[in-house]
Amino acid sequence: MRYIRYAILALIAVIIVSVAMANRDPVTLELLPAAFAHAVGWNWSVTLPLFLVILGGAAAGLIFGFVWEWIREHKHRREVGRKRREVKRLEREVGRLADEKHRGKDDVLAILDEADRRRA
């Protein structure tokens, strides 16, 4: 299975390199449209190879998507944490109640009762 993963990663790398080699022509990226830039009197532009624009856009989209999902799933992570704390509290309470139940009993009987409780 590991070799299949390496083969797929190698194939993706070959595709990315071939796209980069085929799109080396420079392009100019401008922050504002020309008409709006003249009205404002300011414009930012940079000249980059086209493959950097393509790969940079894909990377920015991935990062934006990961951050968006992390923020969106915050309520679920919070709920899981709350339930985990509640389970730990209840487990401590069950242990305390079991200790109270077995107080004064024979140790062997307490161990057998504990084993029955865990099995159920």
C-alpha positions as protocol buffer text, in pm:
chain_id: "A"
residue {
  index: 1
  type: MET
  ca { x: 0 y: 0 z: 0 }
}
residue {
  index: 2
  type: ARG
  ca { x: 289 y: 230 z: 78 }
}
residue {
  index: 3
  type: TYR
  ca { x: 431 y: 185 z: -272 }
}
residue {
  index: 4
  type: ILE
  ca { x: 99 y: 277 z: -430 }
}
residue {
  index: 5
  type: ARG
  ca { x: 96 y: 598 z: -226 }
}
residue {
  index: 6
  type: TYR
  ca { x: 452 y: 678 z: -338 }
}
residue {
  index: 7
  type: ALA
  ca { x: 359 y: 610 z: -701 }
}
residue {
  index: 8
  type: ILE
  ca { x: 60 y: 844 z: -679 }
}
residue {
  index: 9
  type: LEU
  ca { x: 272 y: 1116 z: -516 }
}
residue {
  index: 10
  type: ALA
  ca { x: 538 y: 1076 z: -786 }
}
residue {
  index: 11
  type: LEU
  ca { x: 270 y: 1104 z: -1056 }
}
residue {
  index: 12
  type: ILE
  ca { x: 133 y: 1422 z: -897 }
}
residue {
  index: 13
  type: ALA
  ca { x: 487 y: 1565 z: -877 }
}
residue {
  index: 14
  type: VAL
  ca { x: 547 y: 1489 z: -1246 }
}
residue {
  index: 15
  type: ILE
  ca { x: 219 y: 1659 z: -1340 }
}
residue {
  index: 16
  type: ILE
  ca { x: 302 y: 1969 z: -1131 }
}
residue {
  index: 17
  type: VAL
  ca { x: 651 y: 1995 z: -1280 }
}
residue {
  index: 18
  type: SER
  ca { x: 520 y: 1955 z: -1635 }
}
residue {
  index: 19
  type: VAL
  ca { x: 255 y: 2225 z: -1578 }
}
residue {
  index: 20
  type: ALA
  ca { x: 526 y: 2452 z: -1436 }
}
residue {
  index: 21
  type: MET
  ca { x: 757 y: 2392 z: -1733 }
}
residue {
  index: 22
  type: ALA
  ca { x: 478 y: 2453 z: -1986 }
}
residue {
  index: 23
  type: ASN
  ca { x: 366 y: 2780 z: -1819 }
}
residue {
  index: 24
  type: ARG
  ca { x: 684 y: 2979 z: -1763 }
}
residue {
  index: 25
  type: ASP
  ca { x: 569 y: 3292 z: -1947 }
}
residue {
  index: 26
  type: PRO
  ca { x: 550 y: 3602 z: -1727 }
}
residue {
  index: 27
  type: VAL
  ca { x: 212 y: 3753 z: -1645 }
}
residue {
  index: 28
  type: THR
  ca { x: 130 y: 4076 z: -1463 }
}
residue {
  index: 29
  type: LEU
  ca { x: -106 y: 4060 z: -1168 }
}
residue {
  index: 30
  type: GLU
  ca { x: -277 y: 4386 z: -1078 }
}
residue {
  index: 31
  type: LEU
  ca { x: -463 y: 4453 z: -754 }
}
residue {
  index: 32
  type: LEU
  ca { x: -722 y: 4687 z: -907 }
}
residue {
  index: 33
  type: PRO
  ca { x: -882 y: 4715 z: -1252 }
}
residue {
  index: 34
  type: ALA
  ca { x: -720 y: 4983 z: -1471 }
}
residue {
  index: 35
  type: ALA
  ca { x: -1018 y: 5224 z: -1465 }
}
residue {
  index: 36
  type: PHE
  ca { x: -1053 y: 5205 z: -1088 }
}
residue {
  index: 37
  type: ALA
  ca { x: -677 y: 5239 z: -1039 }
}
residue {
  index: 38
  type: HIS
  ca { x: -677 y: 5566 z: -1236 }
}
residue {
  index: 39
  type: ALA
  ca { x: -965 y: 5699 z: -1027 }
}
residue {
  index: 40
  type: VAL
  ca { x: -791 y: 5610 z: -701 }
}
residue {
  index: 41
  type: GLY
  ca { x: -448 y: 5705 z: -830 }
}
residue {
  index: 42
  type: TRP
  ca { x: -283 y: 5396 z: -689 }
}
residue {
  index: 43
  type: ASN
  ca { x: -234 y: 5042 z: -817 }
}
residue {
  index: 44
  type: TRP
  ca { x: -21 y: 4751 z: -710 }
}
residue {
  index: 45
  type: SER
  ca { x: 110 y: 4508 z: -969 }
}
residue {
  index: 46
  type: VAL
  ca { x: 367 y: 4231 z: -987 }
}
residue {
  index: 47
  type: THR
  ca { x: 503 y: 4022 z: -1274 }
}
residue {
  index: 48
  type: LEU
  ca { x: 536 y: 3648 z: -1208 }
}
residue {
  index: 49
  type: PRO
  ca { x: 561 y: 3330 z: -1412 }
}
residue {
  index: 50
  type: LEU
  ca { x: 218 y: 3185 z: -1483 }
}
residue {
  index: 51
  type: PHE
  ca { x: 288 y: 2857 z: -1302 }
}
residue {
  index: 52
  type: LEU
  ca { x: 352 y: 3049 z: -978 }
}
residue {
  index: 53
  type: VAL
  ca { x: 15 y: 3218 z: -1016 }
}
residue {
  index: 54
  type: ILE
  ca { x: -157 y: 2881 z: -1076 }
}
residue {
  index: 55
  type: LEU
  ca { x: 18 y: 2694 z: -793 }
}
residue {
  index: 56
  type: GLY
  ca { x: -6 y: 2991 z: -557 }
}
residue {
  index: 57
  type: GLY
  ca { x: -380 y: 3016 z: -617 }
}
residue {
  index: 58
  type: ALA
  ca { x: -423 y: 2645 z: -551 }
}
residue {
  index: 59
  type: ALA
  ca { x: -216 y: 2667 z: -231 }
}
residue {
  index: 60
  type: ALA
  ca { x: -407 y: 2974 z: -112 }
}
residue {
  index: 61
  type: GLY
  ca { x: -736 y: 2794 z: -178 }
}
residue {
  index: 62
  type: LEU
  ca { x: -625 y: 2490 z: 20 }
}
residue {
  index: 63
  type: ILE
  ca { x: -511 y: 2700 z: 315 }
}
residue {
  index: 64
  type: PHE
  ca { x: -832 y: 2905 z: 309 }
}
residue {
  index: 65
  type: GLY
  ca { x: -1041 y: 2586 z: 299 }
}
residue {
  index: 66
  type: PHE
  ca { x: -854 y: 2424 z: 587 }
}
residue {
  index: 67
  type: VAL
  ca { x: -888 y: 2735 z: 804 }
}
residue {
  index: 68
  type: TRP
  ca { x: -1257 y: 2769 z: 714 }
}
residue {
  index: 69
  type: GLU
  ca { x: -1328 y: 2406 z: 812 }
}
residue {
  index: 70
  type: TRP
  ca { x: -1129 y: 2439 z: 1135 }
}
residue {
  index: 71
  type: ILE
  ca { x: -1339 y: 2743 z: 1232 }
}
residue {
  index: 72
  type: ARG
  ca { x: -1663 y: 2576 z: 1123 }
}
residue {
  index: 73
  type: GLU
  ca { x: -1594 y: 2262 z: 1327 }
}
residue {
  index: 74
  type: HIS
  ca { x: -1517 y: 2456 z: 1646 }
}
residue {
  index: 75
  type: LYS
  ca { x: -1860 y: 2387 z: 1796 }
}
residue {
  index: 76
  type: HIS
  ca { x: -1818 y: 2013 z: 1739 }
}
residue {
  index: 77
  type: ARG
  ca { x: -1474 y: 2008 z: 1904 }
}
residue {
  index: 78
  type: ARG
  ca { x: -1611 y: 2206 z: 2199 }
}
residue {
  index: 79
  type: GLU
  ca { x: -1902 y: 1960 z: 2239 }
}
residue {
  index: 80
  type: VAL
  ca { x: -1665 y: 1659 z: 2227 }
}
residue {
  index: 81
  type: GLY
  ca { x: -1447 y: 1818 z: 2494 }
}
residue {
  index: 82
  type: ARG
  ca { x: -1750 y: 1883 z: 2715 }
}
residue {
  index: 83
  type: LYS
  ca { x: -1870 y: 1524 z: 2678 }
}
residue {
  index: 84
  type: ARG
  ca { x: -1521 y: 1389 z: 2748 }
}
residue {
  index: 85
  type: ARG
  ca { x: -1506 y: 1587 z: 3074 }
}
residue {
  index: 86
  type: GLU
  ca { x: -1853 y: 1462 z: 3168 }
}
residue {
  index: 87
  type: VAL
  ca { x: -1752 y: 1098 z: 3104 }
}
residue {
  index: 88
  type: LYS
  ca { x: -1441 y: 1138 z: 3321 }
}
residue {
  index: 89
  type: ARG
  ca { x: -1649 y: 1290 z: 3600 }
}
residue {
  index: 90
  type: LEU
  ca { x: -1903 y: 1007 z: 3581 }
}
residue {
  index: 91
  type: GLU
  ca { x: -1626 y: 743 z: 3580 }
}
residue {
  index: 92
  type: ARG
  ca { x: -1479 y: 896 z: 3896 }
}
residue {
  index: 93
  type: GLU
  ca { x: -1822 y: 896 z: 4056 }
}
residue {
  index: 94
  type: VAL
  ca { x: -1883 y: 530 z: 3964 }
}
residue {
  index: 95
  type: GLY
  ca { x: -1544 y: 440 z: 4112 }
}
residue {
  index: 96
  type: ARG
  ca { x: -1624 y: 629 z: 4432 }
}
residue {
  index: 97
  type: LEU
  ca { x: -1963 y: 460 z: 4462 }
}
residue {
  index: 98
  type: ALA
  ca { x: -1807 y: 118 z: 4400 }
}
residue {
  index: 99
  type: ASP
  ca { x: -1552 y: 184 z: 4675 }
}
residue {
  index: 100
  type: GLU
  ca { x: -1833 y: 278 z: 4913 }
}
residue {
  index: 101
  type: LYS
  ca { x: -2030 y: -35 z: 4818 }
}
residue {
  index: 102
  type: HIS
  ca { x: -1734 y: -266 z: 4878 }
}
residue {
  index: 103
  type: ARG
  ca { x: -1622 y: -104 z: 5203 }
}
residue {
  index: 104
  type: GLY
  ca { x: -1607 y: -367 z: 5473 }
}
residue {
  index: 105
  type: LYS
  ca { x: -1644 y: -659 z: 5228 }
}
residue {
  index: 106
  type: ASP
  ca { x: -1396 y: -930 z: 5152 }
}
residue {
  index: 107
  type: ASP
  ca { x: -1138 y: -820 z: 4892 }
}
residue {
  index: 108
  type: VAL
  ca { x: -1204 y: -1123 z: 4669 }
}
residue {
  index: 109
  type: LEU
  ca { x: -1579 y: -1050 z: 4655 }
}
residue {
  index: 110
  type: ALA
  ca { x: -1508 y: -685 z: 4575 }
}
residue {
  index: 111
  type: ILE
  ca { x: -1280 y: -787 z: 4288 }
}
residue {
  index: 112
  type: LEU
  ca { x: -1542 y: -1025 z: 4149 }
}
residue {
  index: 113
  type: ASP
  ca { x: -1813 y: -756 z: 4172 }
}
residue {
  index: 114
  type: GLU
  ca { x: -1581 y: -512 z: 3995 }
}
residue {
  index: 115
  type: ALA
  ca { x: -1518 y: -765 z: 3716 }
}
residue {
  index: 116
  type: ASP
  ca { x: -1894 y: -821 z: 3674 }
}
residue {
  index: 117
  type: ARG
  ca { x: -1953 y: -448 z: 3657 }
}
residue {
  index: 118
  type: ARG
  ca { x: -1690 y: -400 z: 3386 }
}
residue {
  index: 119
  type: ARG
  ca { x: -1821 y: -690 z: 3182 }
}
residue {
  index: 120
  type: ALA
  ca { x: -2177 y: -552 z: 3177 }
}
